[in-house]
Amino acid sequence: MTLNQWNWISVGVALILFILL
């Protein structure tokens, strides 16, 4: 996986955690 893909994945995870918490 490229660094850009990991960047978007981390952003998605951060958004999900922000919404759930």
Jmol script that loads the backbone (N, CA, C; Angstrom):
load data "model"
ATOM      1  N   MET A   1       0.848  -1.202   0.000  1.00  0.00           N
ATOM      2  CA  MET A   1       0.000   0.000   0.000  1.00  0.00           C
ATOM      3  C   MET A   1       0.884   1.253   0.000  1.00  0.00           C
ATOM      4  N   THR A   2       0.377   2.277  -0.643  1.00  0.00           N
ATOM      5  CA  THR A   2       1.154   3.514  -0.714  1.00  0.00           C
ATOM      6  C   THR A   2       0.927   4.359   0.527  1.00  0.00           C
ATOM      7  N   LEU A   3       1.793   5.332   0.712  1.00  0.00           N
ATOM      8  CA  LEU A   3       1.688   6.208   1.876  1.00  0.00           C
ATOM      9  C   LEU A   3       0.396   7.011   1.818  1.00  0.00           C
ATOM     10  N   ASN A   4      -0.028   7.375   0.595  1.00  0.00           N
ATOM     11  CA  ASN A   4      -1.257   8.149   0.435  1.00  0.00           C
ATOM     12  C   ASN A   4      -2.471   7.345   0.892  1.00  0.00           C
ATOM     13  N   GLN A   5      -2.473   6.034   0.582  1.00  0.00           N
ATOM     14  CA  GLN A   5      -3.591   5.187   0.998  1.00  0.00           C
ATOM     15  C   GLN A   5      -3.656   5.095   2.521  1.00  0.00           C
ATOM     16  N   TRP A   6      -2.496   4.955   3.159  1.00  0.00           N
ATOM     17  CA  TRP A   6      -2.477   4.882   4.621  1.00  0.00           C
ATOM     18  C   TRP A   6      -2.966   6.182   5.227  1.00  0.00           C
ATOM     19  N   ASN A   7      -2.632   7.309   4.540  1.00  0.00           N
ATOM     20  CA  ASN A   7      -3.070   8.615   5.026  1.00  0.00           C
ATOM     21  C   ASN A   7      -4.590   8.692   5.030  1.00  0.00           C
ATOM     22  N   TRP A   8      -5.235   8.265   3.943  1.00  0.00           N
ATOM     23  CA  TRP A   8      -6.697   8.306   3.865  1.00  0.00           C
ATOM     24  C   TRP A   8      -7.335   7.324   4.841  1.00  0.00           C
ATOM     25  N   ILE A   9      -6.693   6.169   5.043  1.00  0.00           N
ATOM     26  CA  ILE A   9      -7.226   5.185   5.993  1.00  0.00           C
ATOM     27  C   ILE A   9      -7.203   5.763   7.406  1.00  0.00           C
ATOM     28  N   SER A  10      -6.101   6.419   7.767  1.00  0.00           N
ATOM     29  CA  SER A  10      -5.988   7.009   9.102  1.00  0.00           C
ATOM     30  C   SER A  10      -7.022   8.115   9.283  1.00  0.00           C
ATOM     31  N   VAL A  11      -7.276   8.868   8.213  1.00  0.00           N
ATOM     32  CA  VAL A  11      -8.289   9.933   8.276  1.00  0.00           C
ATOM     33  C   VAL A  11      -9.669   9.318   8.490  1.00  0.00           C
ATOM     34  N   GLY A  12      -9.950   8.234   7.773  1.00  0.00           N
ATOM     35  CA  GLY A  12     -11.246   7.570   7.899  1.00  0.00           C
ATOM     36  C   GLY A  12     -11.447   7.005   9.296  1.00  0.00           C
ATOM     37  N   VAL A  13     -10.414   6.381   9.836  1.00  0.00           N
ATOM     38  CA  VAL A  13     -10.495   5.816  11.187  1.00  0.00           C
ATOM     39  C   VAL A  13     -10.706   6.925  12.208  1.00  0.00           C
ATOM     40  N   ALA A  14      -9.993   8.038  12.036  1.00  0.00           N
ATOM     41  CA  ALA A  14     -10.125   9.168  12.962  1.00  0.00           C
ATOM     42  C   ALA A  14     -11.552   9.712  12.926  1.00  0.00           C
ATOM     43  N   LEU A  15     -12.137   9.806  11.733  1.00  0.00           N
ATOM     44  CA  LEU A  15     -13.508  10.315  11.611  1.00  0.00           C
ATOM     45  C   LEU A  15     -14.500   9.362  12.264  1.00  0.00           C
ATOM     46  N   ILE A  16     -14.310   8.059  12.062  1.00  0.00           N
ATOM     47  CA  ILE A  16     -15.214   7.062  12.654  1.00  0.00           C
ATOM     48  C   ILE A  16     -15.152   7.124  14.180  1.00  0.00           C
ATOM     49  N   LEU A  17     -13.933   7.195  14.722  1.00  0.00           N
ATOM     50  CA  LEU A  17     -13.786   7.270  16.172  1.00  0.00           C
ATOM     51  C   LEU A  17     -14.403   8.553  16.709  1.00  0.00           C
ATOM     52  N   PHE A  18     -14.225   9.658  15.978  1.00  0.00           N
ATOM     53  CA  PHE A  18     -14.774  10.946  16.405  1.00  0.00           C
ATOM     54  C   PHE A  18     -16.298  10.892  16.469  1.00  0.00           C
ATOM     55  N   ILE A  19     -16.904  10.218  15.473  1.00  0.00           N
ATOM     56  CA  ILE A  19     -18.367  10.110  15.433  1.00  0.00           C
ATOM     57  C   ILE A  19     -18.876   9.180  16.541  1.00  0.00           C
ATOM     58  N   LEU A  20     -18.203   8.048  16.724  1.00  0.00           N
ATOM     59  CA  LEU A  20     -18.654   7.079  17.723  1.00  0.00           C
ATOM     60  C   LEU A  20     -18.455   7.593  19.149  1.00  0.00           C
ATOM     61  N   LEU A  21     -17.375   8.344  19.355  1.00  0.00           N
ATOM     62  CA  LEU A  21     -17.101   8.839  20.702  1.00  0.00           C
ATOM     63  C   LEU A  21     -17.733  10.205  20.900  1.00  0.00           C
TER      64      LEU A  21
END
end "model"
wireframe off; spacefill off
backbone 0.3
color backbone group
